[in-house]
């Protein structure tokens, strides 16, 4: 038993203007993930200090154990 399958005429498909396709998601490298996490930590530390003290106290951050590289990035941010 076979059935005759029909697709509507082209006239009925006129409401379709275009079809969008998504790009395949690219996997993040470890470096990108660490960079994003570091930036989030920078923002959080800076916002917290600005909210509490009104300024960023680099000496206090050094005493808390943050590296000089981290503090340099914080100064640029």
MOMORA-V986021 format. One record per run of one state. SS is the DSSP state (helix for helix, strand for strand, loop for the rest). FROM is the first residue (numbers start at 0). LEN is the number of residues. If there is no record, write none. Layout:
BEGIN
ss-><SS | SS>
from-><FROM | FROM>
len-><LEN | LEN>
END
This chain:
BEGIN
ss-><loop | helix | loop | helix | loop | helix | loop | helix | loop>
from-><0 | 9 | 13 | 29 | 53 | 57 | 63 | 67 | 76>
len-><9 | 4 | 16 | 24 | 4 | 6 | 4 | 9 | 1>
END
